Amino acid sequence: MAIKKQFVKTKPVCKVTFSVEAKEAATAVVIGDFNNWDPKAGELNKSKTGVFKGVFDVEKDASYEFKYVIDGAFVNEPEADSYKWNDFAGAENSVLEV
C-alpha cells in the first residue's frame, strides 16, 4: 500500500494517488472525509499486477481520516501520516495530511 501526493501550484488542491496491493480481491475503494465516506466516490481500478489504484483531488492545508475497503473488509494504510481513534467505528482510521 502506498500514498503519493502531488501538489498543484496553480490550484489549492493536492492530487493524491492511493495504491493497494490486493491480488485476490475483487473490489477495493478508499473512503474518507475527502469523499464523504462514499464508496462509489472512492472506487479504485485494478491493474493486471493486482494493485488497485486511484487518483483524487483533495483540498490542501487539511487533515483527512480515511480507510480502504477491500472486498468489504476495512483496512488502514500502513504508510499513513498518522492514525486517529474514531468512536463511531470503534477503531483507528488512517490520517492523510496535505
Contacts in CASP RR format, 6 or more apart in sequence:
PFRMAT RR
TARGET T0000
AUTHOR 0000-0000-0000
METHOD contacts of the structure
MODEL  1
MAIKKQFVKTKPVCKVTFSVEAKEAATAVVIGDFNNWDPKAGELNKSKTG
VFKGVFDVEKDASYEFKYVIDGAFVNEPEADSYKWNDFAGAENSVLEV
1 19 0 8 1.000
1 20 0 8 1.000
1 21 0 8 1.000
1 68 0 8 1.000
1 75 0 8 1.000
1 77 0 8 1.000
1 78 0 8 1.000
1 79 0 8 1.000
2 17 0 8 1.000
2 18 0 8 1.000
2 19 0 8 1.000
2 79 0 8 1.000
3 16 0 8 1.000
3 17 0 8 1.000
3 18 0 8 1.000
3 19 0 8 1.000
3 77 0 8 1.000
3 79 0 8 1.000
3 80 0 8 1.000
3 96 0 8 1.000
4 16 0 8 1.000
4 17 0 8 1.000
4 19 0 8 1.000
5 14 0 8 1.000
5 15 0 8 1.000
5 16 0 8 1.000
5 17 0 8 1.000
5 98 0 8 1.000
6 14 0 8 1.000
6 15 0 8 1.000
6 16 0 8 1.000
6 17 0 8 1.000
7 14 0 8 1.000
7 15 0 8 1.000
7 60 0 8 1.000
7 98 0 8 1.000
8 14 0 8 1.000
8 15 0 8 1.000
12 59 0 8 1.000
12 60 0 8 1.000
12 61 0 8 1.000
13 57 0 8 1.000
13 58 0 8 1.000
13 59 0 8 1.000
13 60 0 8 1.000
14 57 0 8 1.000
14 58 0 8 1.000
14 59 0 8 1.000
14 60 0 8 1.000
14 98 0 8 1.000
15 55 0 8 1.000
15 56 0 8 1.000
15 57 0 8 1.000
16 55 0 8 1.000
16 56 0 8 1.000
16 57 0 8 1.000
16 58 0 8 1.000
16 96 0 8 1.000
16 98 0 8 1.000
17 53 0 8 1.000
17 54 0 8 1.000
17 55 0 8 1.000
18 30 0 8 1.000
18 44 0 8 1.000
18 53 0 8 1.000
18 54 0 8 1.000
18 55 0 8 1.000
18 56 0 8 1.000
18 68 0 8 1.000
18 77 0 8 1.000
19 51 0 8 1.000
19 52 0 8 1.000
19 53 0 8 1.000
19 54 0 8 1.000
20 28 0 8 1.000
20 30 0 8 1.000
20 44 0 8 1.000
20 51 0 8 1.000
20 52 0 8 1.000
20 53 0 8 1.000
20 68 0 8 1.000
20 70 0 8 1.000
20 75 0 8 1.000
21 50 0 8 1.000
21 51 0 8 1.000
21 52 0 8 1.000
22 28 0 8 1.000
22 46 0 8 1.000
22 50 0 8 1.000
22 51 0 8 1.000
22 52 0 8 1.000
22 70 0 8 1.000
22 71 0 8 1.000
23 49 0 8 1.000
23 50 0 8 1.000
25 46 0 8 1.000
25 52 0 8 1.000
25 70 0 8 1.000
25 71 0 8 1.000
26 71 0 8 1.000
27 43 0 8 1.000
27 69 0 8 1.000
27 70 0 8 1.000
27 71 0 8 1.000
27 72 0 8 1.000
28 44 0 8 1.000
28 46 0 8 1.000
28 52 0 8 1.000
28 68 0 8 1.000
28 69 0 8 1.000
28 70 0 8 1.000
28 71 0 8 1.000
29 39 0 8 1.000
29 42 0 8 1.000
29 43 0 8 1.000
29 44 0 8 1.000
29 68 0 8 1.000
29 69 0 8 1.000
30 42 0 8 1.000
30 44 0 8 1.000
30 54 0 8 1.000
30 56 0 8 1.000
30 66 0 8 1.000
30 67 0 8 1.000
30 68 0 8 1.000
30 69 0 8 1.000
31 37 0 8 1.000
31 38 0 8 1.000
31 39 0 8 1.000
31 42 0 8 1.000
31 66 0 8 1.000
31 67 0 8 1.000
31 68 0 8 1.000
31 69 0 8 1.000
32 64 0 8 1.000
32 65 0 8 1.000
32 66 0 8 1.000
32 67 0 8 1.000
32 93 0 8 1.000
33 64 0 8 1.000
33 65 0 8 1.000
33 66 0 8 1.000
34 56 0 8 1.000
34 58 0 8 1.000
34 59 0 8 1.000
34 64 0 8 1.000
34 66 0 8 1.000
34 96 0 8 1.000
35 41 0 8 1.000
35 42 0 8 1.000
35 56 0 8 1.000
39 69 0 8 1.000
42 54 0 8 1.000
42 56 0 8 1.000
44 52 0 8 1.000
44 53 0 8 1.000
44 54 0 8 1.000
45 52 0 8 1.000
45 53 0 8 1.000
45 54 0 8 1.000
46 52 0 8 1.000
47 53 0 8 1.000
52 70 0 8 1.000
58 64 0 8 1.000
58 96 0 8 1.000
58 98 0 8 1.000
59 98 0 8 1.000
60 98 0 8 1.000
61 98 0 8 1.000
62 98 0 8 1.000
63 95 0 8 1.000
63 96 0 8 1.000
63 97 0 8 1.000
63 98 0 8 1.000
64 95 0 8 1.000
64 96 0 8 1.000
64 98 0 8 1.000
65 84 0 8 1.000
65 86 0 8 1.000
65 93 0 8 1.000
65 94 0 8 1.000
65 95 0 8 1.000
65 96 0 8 1.000
66 77 0 8 1.000
66 93 0 8 1.000
66 94 0 8 1.000
66 95 0 8 1.000
66 96 0 8 1.000
67 74 0 8 1.000
67 75 0 8 1.000
67 76 0 8 1.000
67 89 0 8 1.000
67 93 0 8 1.000
67 94 0 8 1.000
68 74 0 8 1.000
68 75 0 8 1.000
68 76 0 8 1.000
68 77 0 8 1.000
69 75 0 8 1.000
74 89 0 8 1.000
74 91 0 8 1.000
76 83 0 8 1.000
76 92 0 8 1.000
76 93 0 8 1.000
76 94 0 8 1.000
77 94 0 8 1.000
80 94 0 8 1.000
80 95 0 8 1.000
80 96 0 8 1.000
81 95 0 8 1.000
81 96 0 8 1.000
81 97 0 8 1.000
82 95 0 8 1.000
82 97 0 8 1.000
83 92 0 8 1.000
83 93 0 8 1.000
83 94 0 8 1.000
83 95 0 8 1.000
84 92 0 8 1.000
84 93 0 8 1.000
84 95 0 8 1.000
85 91 0 8 1.000
85 92 0 8 1.000
86 92 0 8 1.000
86 93 0 8 1.000
END
